[in-house]
Amino acid sequence: MKTTRLLAASLLAATLSITTASAEAEHGAPQPPREKWSFAGMFGRFDQAQLQRGFQVYREVCSSCHGMSLVRFRNLSEPGGPGFSVNQVKALAAEYKVKELNDSGEEVERPARPADAFPSPFPNDKAAAAANGGKAPPDFSVLAKARTFERGFPKFLTDAMPLVGYTEHGVDYIHAILTGYEEPPAGKEVPTGTYYNKYYPGHLIAMPKPLSDEQVTYAKNDKGAPVVPETTDQYAKDVAAFMAWTAEPHMMERKALGLRVILFLIVLSGLLYYVKKRIWAKVGGEVHGLQPELHKTY
């Protein structure tokens, strides 16, 4: 029986491994490497400085094509986010123009306010598609949650575990795409308007390489050196972290609440166990005291 169970387990593992390999082959791209993120895990927290750098990359590089329609300017000053001051947010919003209808029903432009959402770089999806080779660039708001991949057996089992769970597949994928541009292998044809990307399904992507070394100038330290390397890899990590925040701006609050709930349930479980022992100890004593009477009866 034991041998049969071991054989069945081995066959199951082999089947899952083959299925995973087939899925990766069908996907047409290697699996994105797992990166280290400050916000990963139950106790993870966003790095405020990284979010500010990620917003800088978005604003200077990505915002010309990608909108962020579900994020409002005021979100940048809320707890758990990039940590901009209210005055900074007001000044930032005023640099953008938004359209609205006046009292006469005419469409007019005005400076954006903190309560406004980030305006799209294009007037509509058709205009966005026309300017980008026939396909509108995806919105940045929830892209980090929408893009994901399967890590296969047995990694998906550990990903689902409560204490060591891993849900940052989306930001891993985004970072991999942003750093995956390279020259195509010999004999690989790349049609006009597409680019070779190691991690993109099929390897052909319509988006040109958006990042390059020293493209964005970061803040300097006391010695005049950048606070972090001004490299493609660092830009990709920063903007991917920022996109993780845009997809779930209240993540830190959610994790704090979840931790309090877990602690409460642990204490409640201990109290229930203690009450159960006290109650059943009395019941057990009463039943034990009745045993001589039962013997006399029979």
C-alpha positions as CSV (number, residue, x, y, z in Angstrom):
1,M,0.0,0.0,0.0
2,K,2.8,2.4,0.9
3,T,4.6,1.6,-2.3
4,T,1.5,2.3,-4.3
5,R,1.0,5.6,-2.6
6,L,4.6,6.7,-3.3
7,L,4.2,5.6,-7.0
8,A,1.0,7.6,-7.3
9,A,2.6,10.7,-5.8
10,S,5.5,10.4,-8.1
11,L,3.3,10.0,-11.2
12,L,1.3,13.1,-10.1
13,A,4.4,15.2,-9.6
14,A,5.7,14.1,-13.0
15,T,2.4,14.9,-14.6
16,L,2.4,18.4,-13.1
17,S,6.0,19.0,-14.1
18,I,5.2,18.0,-17.7
19,T,2.1,20.2,-17.7
20,T,4.1,23.2,-16.4
21,A,6.8,22.7,-19.0
22,S,4.2,22.4,-21.7
23,A,2.5,25.6,-20.5
24,E,5.9,27.4,-20.5
25,A,6.6,26.2,-24.0
26,E,3.2,27.3,-25.2
27,H,3.7,30.7,-23.4
28,G,6.8,31.1,-25.6
29,A,8.9,32.9,-23.0
30,P,11.0,32.0,-19.9
31,Q,9.4,32.6,-16.5
32,P,10.2,36.1,-15.1
33,P,12.7,35.9,-12.2
34,R,11.5,36.5,-8.7
35,E,12.6,39.9,-7.4
36,K,12.9,41.2,-3.9
37,W,10.2,43.7,-3.0
38,S,9.8,45.6,0.2
39,F,6.0,45.2,0.1
40,A,6.0,41.4,-0.3
41,G,4.7,39.1,2.4
42,M,2.4,39.6,5.4
43,F,4.7,42.3,6.9
44,G,5.7,44.0,3.7
45,R,5.5,47.8,3.4
46,F,5.9,50.2,0.5
47,D,9.2,52.0,0.3
48,Q,8.1,55.7,0.2
49,A,11.3,56.9,-1.5
50,Q,10.9,54.1,-4.1
51,L,7.3,55.1,-4.8
52,Q,8.4,58.7,-5.4
53,R,11.1,57.6,-7.8
54,G,8.6,55.3,-9.5
55,F,6.2,58.2,-10.0
56,Q,9.0,60.3,-11.4
57,V,9.8,57.5,-14.0
58,Y,6.1,57.3,-14.8
59,R,5.7,61.0,-15.2
60,E,8.9,61.6,-17.3
61,V,8.7,58.4,-19.4
62,C,5.5,56.4,-19.3
63,S,2.8,59.1,-19.0
64,S,3.2,60.0,-22.7
65,C,1.5,56.8,-23.6
66,H,-0.1,55.2,-20.5
67,G,-2.9,56.7,-18.5
68,M,-3.7,56.2,-14.9
69,S,-7.4,56.9,-14.8
70,L,-8.3,55.3,-11.5
71,V,-5.7,57.3,-9.5
72,R,-6.4,60.8,-8.3
73,F,-3.9,63.4,-7.5
74,R,-4.9,63.5,-3.8
75,N,-4.0,59.7,-3.5
76,L,-0.3,60.8,-3.7
77,S,-0.6,62.4,-0.3
78,E,-2.6,59.7,1.5
79,P,-1.0,57.4,4.1
80,G,0.7,54.4,2.7
81,G,1.6,56.1,-0.6
82,P,4.4,58.2,-2.0
83,G,4.0,60.7,0.8
84,F,3.8,63.9,-1.1
85,S,2.5,66.9,0.9
86,V,-0.9,68.5,0.2
87,N,0.8,71.6,-1.2
88,Q,3.0,69.4,-3.5
89,V,-0.1,67.6,-4.8
90,K,-1.9,70.9,-5.4
91,A,1.0,72.3,-7.4
92,L,1.4,69.0,-9.3
93,A,-2.3,68.9,-10.2
94,A,-2.3,72.5,-11.4
95,E,0.3,71.5,-14.1
96,Y,-2.3,69.3,-15.8
97,K,-5.4,70.3,-17.8
98,V,-8.7,68.5,-17.5
99,K,-11.9,69.0,-19.5
100,E,-15.4,69.7,-18.1
101,L,-18.7,71.1,-19.1
102,N,-19.5,74.7,-18.1
103,D,-22.9,76.1,-17.2
104,S,-23.7,76.5,-20.9
105,G,-22.9,72.8,-21.7
106,E,-19.7,73.7,-23.5
107,E,-16.5,71.7,-23.0
108,V,-13.8,73.9,-21.4
109,E,-10.3,73.2,-20.0
110,R,-9.2,74.1,-16.5
111,P,-6.3,73.3,-14.3
112,A,-6.7,70.0,-12.5
113,R,-7.5,69.8,-8.8
114,P,-6.3,67.2,-6.2
115,A,-9.7,65.5,-6.5
116,D,-9.3,65.0,-10.2
117,A,-8.0,61.7,-11.8
118,F,-4.9,61.7,-13.8
119,P,-5.9,62.8,-17.3
120,S,-5.3,60.4,-20.2
121,P,-2.6,61.3,-22.7
122,F,-5.1,60.6,-25.5
123,P,-8.7,61.9,-26.0
124,N,-10.1,58.4,-26.5
125,D,-9.1,54.8,-27.1
126,K,-9.3,55.1,-30.9
127,A,-6.8,58.0,-30.8
128,A,-4.5,56.0,-28.5
129,A,-4.6,53.0,-30.8
130,A,-4.0,55.1,-33.9
131,A,-0.9,56.6,-32.3
132,N,0.5,53.3,-31.1
133,G,0.4,50.9,-34.0
134,G,-3.3,50.0,-33.8
135,K,-3.5,49.0,-30.1
136,A,-4.1,51.4,-27.2
137,P,-1.5,51.2,-24.4
138,P,-2.9,49.7,-21.2
139,D,-3.9,51.9,-18.3
140,F,-1.4,51.9,-15.4
141,S,-4.0,51.9,-12.6
142,V,-4.4,48.1,-12.1
143,L,-1.8,46.7,-14.5
144,A,0.3,45.2,-11.7
145,K,-2.8,43.0,-10.7
146,A,-3.9,42.3,-14.2
147,R,-0.5,41.0,-15.4
148,T,0.5,37.7,-13.8
149,F,1.9,34.3,-14.6
150,E,1.9,30.8,-13.2
151,R,5.0,29.6,-11.4
152,G,4.1,26.0,-11.7
153,F,4.4,23.0,-9.3
154,P,5.4,23.1,-6.5
155,K,6.0,26.8,-6.3
156,F,2.3,27.6,-6.5
157,L,1.8,25.7,-3.3
158,T,4.2,27.8,-1.3
159,D,2.8,31.0,-2.9
160,A,-0.6,30.2,-1.4
161,M,0.7,29.7,2.1
162,P,-0.5,32.4,4.6
163,L,2.9,33.3,6.2
164,V,5.2,32.9,3.2
165,G,2.7,33.6,0.5
166,Y,3.8,35.4,-2.6
167,T,1.5,37.5,-4.8
168,E,4.0,39.8,-6.5
169,H,3.9,38.0,-9.8
170,G,2.5,41.1,-11.6
171,V,5.4,43.3,-10.6
172,D,7.9,40.6,-11.4
173,Y,6.4,40.3,-14.9
174,I,6.4,44.1,-15.4
175,H,10.1,44.4,-14.3
176,A,11.0,41.5,-16.6
177,I,9.3,43.0,-19.6
178,L,10.9,46.4,-19.0
179,T,14.4,44.8,-18.8
180,G,13.9,42.0,-21.3
181,Y,14.6,43.9,-24.5
182,E,17.6,42.4,-26.4
183,E,18.8,41.6,-29.9
184,P,16.9,38.7,-31.5
185,P,18.6,35.4,-32.0
186,A,20.2,34.7,-35.3
187,G,17.5,33.8,-37.9
188,K,14.7,35.3,-35.9
189,E,12.6,37.7,-38.0
190,V,11.3,40.8,-36.2
191,P,8.6,42.5,-38.3
192,T,8.6,46.3,-38.6
193,G,6.9,47.9,-35.7
194,T,7.7,45.1,-33.2
195,Y,10.7,44.5,-30.9
196,Y,12.3,41.4,-29.5
197,N,11.7,40.9,-25.8
198,K,12.9,37.9,-23.9
199,Y,10.0,37.6,-21.5
200,Y,7.1,38.7,-23.6
201,P,4.9,35.8,-24.9
202,G,6.0,35.1,-28.4
203,H,9.0,37.5,-27.9
204,L,7.5,40.2,-30.2
205,I,6.2,43.3,-28.5
206,A,4.8,46.5,-30.1
207,M,6.2,48.8,-27.4
208,P,9.6,50.2,-28.1
209,K,12.2,49.9,-25.3
210,P,11.1,52.6,-22.9
211,L,14.0,52.7,-20.5
212,S,17.7,53.2,-20.8
213,D,20.6,54.0,-18.4
214,E,20.8,57.6,-17.1
215,Q,17.5,58.4,-18.8
216,V,15.9,59.8,-15.6
217,T,17.9,62.0,-13.2
218,Y,17.3,61.0,-9.6
219,A,17.8,63.1,-6.5
220,K,21.4,63.4,-5.3
221,N,22.9,62.7,-1.9
222,D,25.2,65.0,0.1
223,K,28.2,63.9,-2.1
224,G,26.4,64.7,-5.3
225,A,25.9,61.1,-6.3
226,P,22.4,59.6,-7.2
227,V,20.6,58.1,-4.2
228,V,20.2,54.9,-6.2
229,P,21.8,53.7,-9.5
230,E,20.4,55.5,-12.6
231,T,20.1,52.2,-14.5
232,T,17.4,50.5,-16.5
233,D,17.1,47.8,-13.9
234,Q,16.6,50.4,-11.1
235,Y,14.1,52.4,-13.2
236,A,12.1,49.2,-13.9
237,K,12.0,48.2,-10.2
238,D,10.9,51.7,-9.1
239,V,8.1,52.1,-11.7
240,A,6.9,48.5,-11.1
241,A,6.7,49.2,-7.3
242,F,4.8,52.4,-8.1
243,M,2.4,50.4,-10.3
244,A,1.9,47.9,-7.4
245,W,0.8,50.9,-5.3
246,T,-1.6,52.3,-7.9
247,A,-3.2,48.8,-8.2
248,E,-3.7,48.6,-4.4
249,P,-3.1,52.0,-2.7
250,H,-4.5,50.7,0.7
251,M,-2.3,47.6,0.8
252,M,-0.5,48.5,4.0
253,E,-3.8,49.3,5.8
254,R,-5.2,46.0,4.6
255,K,-2.2,44.0,5.9
256,A,-2.3,45.9,9.2
257,L,-6.0,45.0,9.6
258,G,-5.4,41.4,8.6
259,L,-2.6,41.1,11.2
260,R,-4.9,42.5,13.9
261,V,-7.6,40.0,12.9
262,I,-5.2,37.1,13.1
263,L,-4.0,38.1,16.5
264,F,-7.6,38.5,17.7
265,L,-8.5,35.0,16.4
266,I,-5.5,33.5,18.1
267,V,-6.5,35.1,21.5
268,L,-10.1,34.1,20.9
269,S,-9.1,30.5,20.1
270,G,-7.1,30.4,23.4
271,L,-10.1,31.7,25.4
272,L,-12.5,29.3,23.8
273,Y,-10.2,26.4,24.5
274,Y,-9.8,27.5,28.2
275,V,-13.6,27.9,28.5
276,K,-14.2,24.5,27.0
277,K,-11.7,22.8,29.4
278,R,-13.4,24.5,32.4
279,I,-17.0,23.5,31.3
280,W,-16.2,20.0,30.3
281,A,-14.1,19.4,33.4
282,K,-17.2,20.1,35.5
283,V,-19.3,17.9,33.3
284,G,-16.8,15.1,33.4
285,G,-16.6,15.4,37.2
286,E,-20.4,15.1,37.5
287,V,-20.5,12.1,35.2
288,H,-17.7,10.4,37.2
289,G,-19.6,11.0,40.4
290,L,-22.6,9.2,39.0
291,Q,-20.7,6.1,38.2
292,P,-21.2,4.4,41.7
293,E,-24.9,5.0,41.5
294,L,-25.1,3.4,38.1
295,H,-23.3,0.4,39.4
296,K,-25.7,0.1,42.3
297,T,-28.7,0.3,40.0
298,Y,-27.5,-2.5,37.8
